[in-house]
Amino acid sequence: MQVMKVVGVCAEYAEAAERYFGPSRGAAWVSGFPPDVEMWRIAVIPEQVRILDFETRFPSALSR
């Protein structure tokens, strides 16, 4: 896991605001923060990735 301090609005936060509020309201929401606002970006890096293939392991569950 990585934790990074970001000064200013994170790009991901601005994108989420536009997605949920719409382009104009999202931009207005983000512009309400001071330019030196501190945000934290948390990145979770998985140690393992597994795929559960329902078509191969459970074909009867898909045929209903």
Secondary structure, DSSP 8 states (H G I E B T S, - for coil): -EEEEEES--HHHHHHHHHHH-HHHHHHHHHTS-TT-EEEEEE---S------HHHH-HHHH--
